[in-house]
Amino acid sequence: MLTTVIQHILLIFFILVLVMIAQKLKIAYPIILVLGGLGLSMLRLFPSIEINPELILLIFLPPLLYEAAWYTSWKELWRWRRVISIFAFLIVIVTSGVVAVVSHALIPGFSLALGFVLGGIVSPPDAVSATTILKYVKVPKRISAILEGESLMNDASSLIVFSFAKTAVITGVFVMHEAAVSFVVAIVMGIAVGLLVALLYYAVHRWLPTGTEMDVILTLTAPYVMYITAEYFHGSGVLAVVSGGLFLSSRSQHILSYRSRLQGANVWATLGFMLNGLVFMLIGLELPVIIKELGTVSLSEAIKYGVIITVVLIVTRLLCTLSASAFTVFISRYITTADSRPGWKGPVIIGWAGMRGVVSLAAALSIPVYMDNGALFPQRNLILFITFTVILLTLVAQGLSLPFVIKWVDMEDPDKHLPVEEQERIIRDRLLEGSIRFLDNHYPEEVKANPALKQLREDLEHRKTVSMHNKIEGVDHLLYKKVYLKMLNHQRSVLHELNKDPATAHELIRKYHELVDIEEEILRMKYEPAS
């Protein structure tokens, strides 16, 4: 037991080191983690890490989806709802079908049902990979919004296809009309369960006397309750988590205190980072086990199958995104669309940003080793190897080349958004003007009589004047930020000295440390462009 604990601690340290290397090289960390895991597996520094296939989806998927849903813009999701729906459902189904047909024709003994199992696994692009890579390049807002929205929804459709195909392999029975009805039921039931559970959590947060720690714990349990409940009632657990997460996120300002929001954001950022790190590292570490258990299929044959399926996936996605663009031009004659002339540049970027990752690995690992009759699940390890090859090739080849593709396409932002700095200035000015107007309209007498309120209004007026001065004449913001940060560090030194006094309560010192940290965060958010 002690050895296992030490090994996992070392694994976490390896993940942290690799992520730091990725940040230094300005490469998306999923790419480095997969390659790092592959390197560790070849060096055999860690023994094979076994994960219960039945638990892999349950452990990793709900919290990762919930975090993604929580920070997704509902406004952008609704604006691009048609495009996202086509990408998340129709293209996933088409891709699964193409992979099923190709793998059935290519691989000896590979039934069409097994082909759909593989298709359901490898059809959804990975959200983490694309969004992480997009942080290092400049793309129009609509591209990132569509990719994020698609990645939230496509997991549901792909896992439904995977589930039906897996059942068909185990039972040997597949009825098309029953599968179609079950597909619709799974979607509707998943969304309904997610919203009902979210309403329950909304009521608990809103009307029960929960504290900060309880709020954070409740948010950690929510995705698991949504996922398990939906799966119990044969709904889509993925859509339950996504719909419930979007519902609660849009109401977080009303149901959570500022402390709960601050602490919850920190906890979720850490949890999401660790889960993603572990999964991408597992992709590399699982390779020796997968190769060892390939059985009668040679390694060269397995690599060939994996490369061919990867090429099929890339070509199919590009053709689908370009076809979707052409269809939008046609349908815009009859209905109103968000963009009647999407062109080819956006579809090429979206099509190339089809890296596979967490969901594909989790689905592949969730295939049972044995079927209900006690027989081995056919071709399980070959499916695992092909999945691994697809993830590795798309992450490395597409992930590393995506920035160059974006530069080559050179797509201008068709929405003509104001620069981020200008948007931030407008928001700050509106907040200051609104605050001054609120005090003048609702508490004019109190402001005159109360020195503290009077000082508050004067401070707001001063900030407004400084903001206008900055806009007109310009100010050395770098110098201002540099001096301000040094002053905050000096305050921390003062607090450190005060903490040496036995008469000073440590709780108060910690409280003021937190206040200084919050002030630094506000300063950095104000003078550093939003990512």
C-alpha positions in Angstrom: 0.0 0.0 0.0 2.8 2.4 0.9 4.6 1.7 -2.3 1.4 2.4 -4.3 0.9 5.8 -2.5 4.5 6.8 -3.2 4.1 5.9 -6.9 1.0 8.0 -7.2 2.7 10.9 -5.5 5.6 10.6 -7.9 3.2 10.5 -10.8 1.6 13.8 -9.7 5.1 15.4 -9.5 5.8 14.1 -13.0 2.6 15.7 -14.2 3.5 19.0 -12.6 7.0 19.0 -14.1 5.6 18.2 -17.6 3.0 20.9 -17.4 5.7 23.4 -16.4 7.7 22.3 -19.4 4.7 22.7 -21.6 4.1 26.2 -20.3 7.7 27.1 -20.9 7.6 25.8 -24.5 4.1 27.3 -25.0 2.7 24.0 -26.1 -0.7 22.7 -24.9 0.0 20.5 -21.9 -2.1 17.5 -23.0 0.4 16.9 -25.8 3.4 16.9 -23.4 1.5 14.8 -20.9 0.7 12.1 -23.5 4.3 12.0 -24.7 5.6 12.1 -21.1 3.4 9.2 -20.2 4.5 7.3 -23.2 8.2 7.9 -22.3 7.6 6.8 -18.7 5.9 3.6 -19.9 8.9 2.8 -22.1 11.3 3.4 -19.3 9.1 1.2 -17.1 9.5 3.6 -14.1 5.9 2.8 -13.1 4.2 -0.5 -13.0 1.0 -1.0 -15.0 -1.8 1.1 -13.6 -5.0 -0.8 -13.5 -8.3 1.1 -13.5 -11.7 -0.6 -13.1 -13.3 -0.2 -16.5 -16.8 0.2 -15.0 -15.6 3.2 -12.9 -13.5 5.1 -15.4 -16.4 7.1 -16.9 -17.9 7.7 -13.5 -14.7 9.0 -11.9 -13.4 11.3 -14.6 -16.3 12.4 -16.8 -18.9 14.0 -14.6 -16.6 16.6 -12.9 -14.7 17.4 -16.2 -18.0 18.0 -18.0 -19.5 20.0 -15.1 -16.5 22.3 -14.9 -16.7 22.9 -18.7 -20.4 23.5 -18.5 -20.0 25.9 -15.5 -17.7 28.2 -17.5 -19.4 28.0 -20.9 -21.1 31.1 -22.1 -24.9 30.4 -22.4 -25.1 33.5 -24.6 -22.6 32.1 -27.1 -24.0 28.6 -26.9 -27.5 29.9 -27.8 -26.1 32.1 -30.6 -24.4 29.2 -32.4 -27.0 26.6 -31.3 -27.6 25.3 -34.9 -24.0 24.9 -35.8 -23.2 23.3 -32.4 -26.1 20.9 -32.7 -25.0 19.8 -36.2 -21.4 19.3 -35.1 -22.3 17.6 -31.8 -25.0 15.2 -33.0 -25.1 14.8 -36.8 -21.4 14.9 -37.5 -20.7 12.6 -34.6 -23.2 10.1 -35.9 -21.8 10.4 -39.5 -18.3 10.0 -38.2 -19.2 6.9 -36.2 -20.9 5.4 -39.2 -17.9 6.1 -41.5 -15.5 4.6 -38.9 -17.8 1.6 -38.5 -17.9 0.8 -42.2 -14.1 1.4 -42.8 -13.0 -0.7 -39.8 -15.5 -3.5 -40.7 -14.0 -3.6 -44.2 -10.4 -3.2 -43.1 -10.0 -5.4 -40.1 -10.5 -9.2 -40.3 -13.2 -10.4 -37.9 -14.3 -6.9 -37.0 -18.1 -6.9 -37.1 -20.2 -3.8 -37.9 -21.3 -3.6 -34.3 -17.7 -3.5 -33.2 -17.1 -0.8 -35.8 -19.8 1.3 -34.2 -18.2 0.7 -30.8 -14.9 2.1 -32.1 -16.8 4.9 -34.0 -18.6 5.9 -30.8 -15.3 6.0 -28.9 -13.2 8.0 -31.3 -15.8 10.3 -32.9 -15.9 13.2 -30.3 -13.1 15.8 -30.3 -11.7 16.7 -26.9 -12.6 20.0 -25.3 -9.5 20.3 -23.1 -7.0 19.8 -26.0 -8.6 22.4 -28.3 -9.2 25.1 -25.8 -5.7 24.7 -24.3 -4.1 25.1 -27.7 -6.3 28.0 -28.6 -4.9 29.9 -25.6 -1.6 30.3 -27.4 -3.1 31.5 -30.7 -5.5 34.3 -31.8 -8.7 33.1 -33.3 -12.1 34.7 -33.7 -14.3 34.4 -30.7 -16.9 32.5 -32.7 -14.4 29.7 -33.4 -13.6 29.1 -29.7 -17.3 29.4 -28.8 -18.4 26.8 -31.4 -15.6 24.4 -30.3 -16.4 24.7 -26.6 -20.1 24.2 -27.3 -19.6 21.3 -29.6 -17.3 19.6 -27.1 -19.9 19.8 -24.4 -22.6 18.2 -26.5 -20.8 15.7 -28.7 -19.8 13.5 -25.7 -23.4 12.7 -25.2 -24.1 11.6 -28.7 -20.9 9.6 -29.0 -21.4 7.8 -25.8 -25.0 7.0 -26.7 -23.8 5.5 -30.0 -21.0 3.6 -28.0 -23.5 2.3 -25.5 -26.0 1.0 -28.1 -23.2 -0.6 -30.1 -21.6 -2.2 -27.0 -25.0 -3.7 -26.1 -25.4 -5.0 -29.7 -22.0 -6.8 -29.4 -22.9 -8.3 -26.0 -26.4 -9.4 -26.9 -26.0 -9.9 -30.6 -29.2 -8.0 -31.3 -29.6 -4.6 -32.9 -33.0 -3.1 -34.0 -32.7 0.2 -35.8 -36.1 1.7 -34.9 -35.7 0.7 -31.3 -32.2 2.2 -31.2 -33.5 5.5 -32.7 -36.3 5.7 -30.1 -33.9 4.9 -27.3 -31.5 7.6 -28.6 -34.2 10.3 -28.4 -35.4 9.0 -25.0 -31.8 9.1 -23.7 -31.4 12.7 -24.8 -34.7 13.9 -23.4 -34.4 11.9 -20.2 -30.8 13.1 -19.6 -31.7 16.8 -20.0 -34.9 16.4 -17.8 -33.0 14.6 -15.0 -30.2 17.1 -15.1 -32.6 20.1 -14.8 -34.6 18.4 -12.0 -31.4 17.6 -10.0 -30.2 21.1 -10.6 -33.5 22.5 -9.3 -33.0 20.5 -6.1 -29.5 21.9 -5.6 -30.8 25.4 -6.5 -33.3 25.1 -3.6 -30.7 23.8 -1.2 -28.3 26.6 -2.0 -31.0 29.3 -2.1 -33.1 28.5 1.0 -31.1 26.4 3.4 -28.4 28.0 5.7 -25.4 26.6 3.8 -21.9 28.0 4.5 -19.0 28.4 2.2 -17.5 24.9 2.8 -20.9 23.3 2.4 -21.5 25.2 -0.9 -18.2 23.9 -2.3 -18.9 20.3 -1.2 -22.4 20.5 -2.8 -21.0 21.6 -6.1 -18.5 18.7 -6.0 -21.4 16.2 -5.5 -23.7 17.7 -8.1 -22.2 16.3 -11.3 -22.1 12.8 -9.8 -25.7 12.9 -8.6 -26.8 14.2 -12.0 -24.8 11.6 -13.9 -25.7 8.6 -11.8 -29.4 9.5 -11.6 -29.7 10.0 -15.4 -27.9 6.7 -16.1 -30.2 4.9 -13.6 -33.3 6.1 -15.6 -31.6 5.2 -18.9 -30.9 8.8 -19.8 -27.7 10.4 -21.0 -25.6 11.1 -18.0 -23.5 13.5 -20.1 -26.4 15.7 -21.1 -27.7 15.6 -17.5 -24.4 17.0 -16.2 -24.2 19.6 -19.0 -27.8 20.8 -18.7 -27.7 20.9 -14.9 -24.3 22.6 -14.9 -25.5 25.3 -17.3 -28.6 25.9 -15.2 -26.8 26.3 -11.9 -23.9 28.3 -13.5 -26.4 30.9 -14.9 -27.8 31.4 -11.4 -24.6 31.2 -9.4 -24.8 34.9 -8.5 -28.1 34.4 -6.8 -27.4 31.1 -4.9 -23.7 31.4 -3.9 -22.0 33.9 -1.7 -18.9 35.7 -3.0 -16.8 33.5 -0.7 -18.4 30.4 -2.1 -17.8 31.5 -5.6 -14.1 32.4 -4.9 -13.3 29.2 -3.0 -15.3 27.1 -5.4 -13.5 28.5 -8.4 -10.1 27.6 -6.8 -11.2 24.1 -5.9 -12.7 23.3 -9.3 -9.7 24.8 -11.1 -7.4 22.5 -9.1 -9.6 19.4 -9.4 -10.1 19.9 -13.2 -6.4 20.4 -13.7 -5.5 17.2 -11.8 -8.1 15.0 -13.4 -7.1 16.1 -16.9 -3.5 15.6 -16.0 -4.0 12.1 -14.7 -6.1 11.1 -17.7 -3.7 12.4 -20.3 -0.8 10.7 -18.4 -2.8 7.5 -18.3 -3.1 7.5 -22.1 0.7 7.2 -22.3 1.1 4.8 -19.4 -1.5 2.3 -20.6 0.4 1.6 -23.9 2.5 -1.3 -22.6 -0.6 -3.1 -21.3 -2.5 -2.6 -24.5 0.4 -3.8 -26.7 1.0 -6.8 -24.4 -2.7 -8.0 -24.7 -3.1 -7.4 -28.5 -3.3 -11.2 -28.9 -3.2 -12.5 -32.5 -2.9 -9.1 -34.1 0.7 -8.0 -34.7 1.9 -4.6 -33.5 2.6 -3.5 -37.1 -0.9 -4.4 -38.2 -2.4 -2.6 -35.1 -0.4 0.5 -36.0 -1.5 0.4 -39.6 -5.2 0.1 -38.5 -4.7 3.0 -36.0 -3.1 5.3 -38.6 -5.8 4.6 -41.3 -8.6 5.2 -38.8 -6.9 8.5 -37.7 -6.7 9.7 -41.4 -10.3 8.7 -41.9 -11.4 10.7 -38.9 -9.4 13.8 -39.9 -10.7 13.7 -43.5 -14.3 13.0 -42.5 -14.3 15.9 -40.0 -12.9 18.3 -42.5 -15.4 17.3 -45.2 -18.3 17.5 -42.6 -17.3 21.0 -41.5 -17.0 22.3 -45.0 -20.3 20.6 -46.0 -21.9 22.3 -43.0 -20.7 25.7 -44.2 -22.1 25.0 -47.7 -25.4 23.9 -46.2 -25.6 27.1 -44.1 -25.3 29.2 -47.3 -28.1 27.2 -48.8 -30.5 27.2 -45.8 -29.9 30.9 -45.1 -32.2 31.6 -48.1 -35.1 30.2 -46.1 -34.3 30.8 -42.4 -32.3 33.4 -40.4 -28.8 32.1 -39.4 -26.1 33.6 -37.2 -23.8 33.9 -40.3 -25.2 33.3 -43.8 -21.7 33.3 -45.4 -19.4 31.3 -43.1 -16.8 30.8 -45.9 -14.1 28.1 -45.7 -11.6 29.5 -43.3 -13.6 28.9 -40.1 -14.6 25.4 -41.1 -11.0 24.5 -41.8 -9.9 25.7 -38.4 -12.8 23.9 -36.6 -12.2 20.8 -38.7 -8.5 20.6 -37.9 -9.1 21.2 -34.2 -10.5 17.7 -33.9 -8.0 16.3 -31.3 -9.3 13.3 -29.4 -8.6 12.9 -25.7 -10.2 12.3 -22.3 -13.7 11.0 -23.3 -12.3 8.7 -26.0 -9.8 7.1 -23.5 -12.5 6.9 -20.7 -15.0 5.2 -23.1 -12.4 2.7 -24.4 -11.2 1.8 -20.9 -14.9 1.3 -19.9 -15.3 -1.6 -22.3 -15.8 -4.7 -20.1 -13.2 -7.4 -20.3 -15.9 -10.1 -20.1 -19.4 -10.2 -21.5 -22.4 -11.4 -19.6 -22.0 -14.9 -20.8 -18.4 -15.0 -19.5 -16.7 -14.8 -22.9 -14.0 -12.2 -23.6 -15.3 -9.0 -25.2 -14.1 -9.4 -28.8 -11.2 -7.2 -30.1 -11.2 -5.2 -26.9 -7.4 -4.6 -26.8 -7.3 -3.8 -30.5 -10.0 -1.2 -30.0 -7.9 0.2 -27.1 -4.8 0.3 -29.2 -6.5 2.0 -32.1 -8.1 4.5 -29.7 -4.7 5.2 -28.2 -3.1 5.7 -31.7 -5.9 8.1 -32.7 -5.5 10.1 -29.5 -1.7 10.2 -29.8 -1.6 11.1 -33.5 -4.4 13.8 -33.4 -3.0 15.4 -30.2 0.6 15.5 -31.5 0.1 16.0 -35.3 -3.0 18.2 -35.2 -2.3 19.8 -31.9 1.2 21.0 -32.8 0.2 22.0 -36.3 -3.0 23.8 -35.4 -1.3 27.2 -34.7 0.3 27.0 -38.1 -3.0 26.2 -39.7 -4.6 29.2 -38.0 -1.8 31.5 -39.2 -2.0 30.0 -42.7 -5.8 30.5 -42.9 -5.4 34.0 -41.5 -9.1 34.5 -40.6 -10.2 37.9 -39.7 -12.7 38.3 -36.9 -16.0 38.7 -38.8 -17.8 39.9 -35.6 -15.6 43.0 -35.3 -15.4 42.9 -31.5 -13.8 45.8 -29.6 -10.3 45.0 -28.3 -10.3 43.3 -24.9 -8.7 46.3 -23.3 -11.4 48.6 -24.6 -14.2 46.3 -23.4 -12.6 46.2 -20.0 -12.4 50.0 -19.9 -16.1 50.3 -20.8 -17.1 47.8 -18.1 -15.1 49.6 -15.4 -16.5 53.0 -16.4 -20.1 51.6 -16.4 -19.5 50.1 -12.9 -18.1 53.4 -11.6 -20.9 55.5 -13.1 -23.6 53.1 -11.9 -22.2 53.1 -8.4 -22.1 56.9 -8.1 -25.6 57.2 -9.6 -26.8 54.5 -7.1 -25.5 56.5 -4.1 -26.8 59.8 -5.4 -30.3 58.4 -6.1 -30.9 56.2 -3.1 -28.7 57.6 -0.3 -28.0 61.3 -0.9 -28.6 62.4 2.7 -26.7 59.5 4.2 -23.7 60.3 2.0 -23.7 63.9 3.2 -24.0 63.0 6.9 -21.7 59.9 7.0 -18.0 60.7 6.5 -17.2 57.1 5.5 -19.9 57.1 2.8 -18.8 60.6 1.6 -15.2 59.3 1.3 -16.5 56.3 -0.7 -18.3 58.5 -3.2 -15.1 60.7 -3.5 -13.0 57.6 -4.1 -15.4 56.5 -6.9 -15.3 60.0 -8.5 -11.5 59.8 -8.3 -11.4 56.4 -10.0 -13.7 57.7 -12.7 -11.4 60.8 -13.3 -8.3 58.6 -13.4 -10.1 56.2 -15.9 -11.0 59.2 -18.2 -7.4 60.6 -17.9 -6.0 57.2 -18.9 -8.3 57.1 -21.9 -7.4 60.5 -23.1 -3.7 61.1 -22.3 -2.4 57.6 -21.6 -0.5 56.4 -18.5 2.5 54.2 -18.0 0.4 51.2 -16.8 3.5 48.9 -16.5 5.1 51.3 -14.0 1.9 51.7 -12.1 1.4 47.9 -11.9 5.0 47.3 -11.0 5.0 49.8 -8.1 1.5 48.6 -6.9 2.7 44.9 -6.8 5.8 45.9 -4.9 3.7 47.8 -2.4 1.4 44.7 -1.9 4.5 42.6 -1.3 5.6 45.1 1.3 2.2 44.7 3.0 2.8 41.0 3.1 6.2 41.6 4.8 4.5 43.9 7.3 1.9 41.2 8.0 4.7 38.6 8.4 6.4 40.8 11.0 3.1 41.4 12.8 2.5 37.7 13.0 5.7 37.3 15.1 3.9 39.2 17.9 2.2 36.6 20.2 -0.5 39.1 21.0 -1.7 39.3 17.3 -4.3 36.7 16.3 -3.1 34.4 13.5 -6.6 34.3 12.1 -6.6 38.1 11.6 -3.2 37.9 9.9 -4.5 35.2 7.5 -7.6 37.3 6.8 -5.6 40.3 5.7 -3.3 38.1 3.7 -6.4 37.0 1.8 -7.5 40.6 1.3 -4.1 41.5 -0.1 -4.3 38.5 -2.4 -7.7 39.6 -3.6 -6.4 43.1 -4.2 -3.5 41.7 -6.3 -6.0 39.6 -8.3 -8.1 42.7 -9.0 -5.1 44.6 -10.1 -3.9 41.9 -12.4 -7.4 41.4 -13.9 -7.5 45.2 -14.5 -4.2 45.7 -16.2 -3.6 42.3 -17.8 -5.7 41.4 -20.9 -8.2 38.6 -20.4 -7.2 35.3 -22.0 
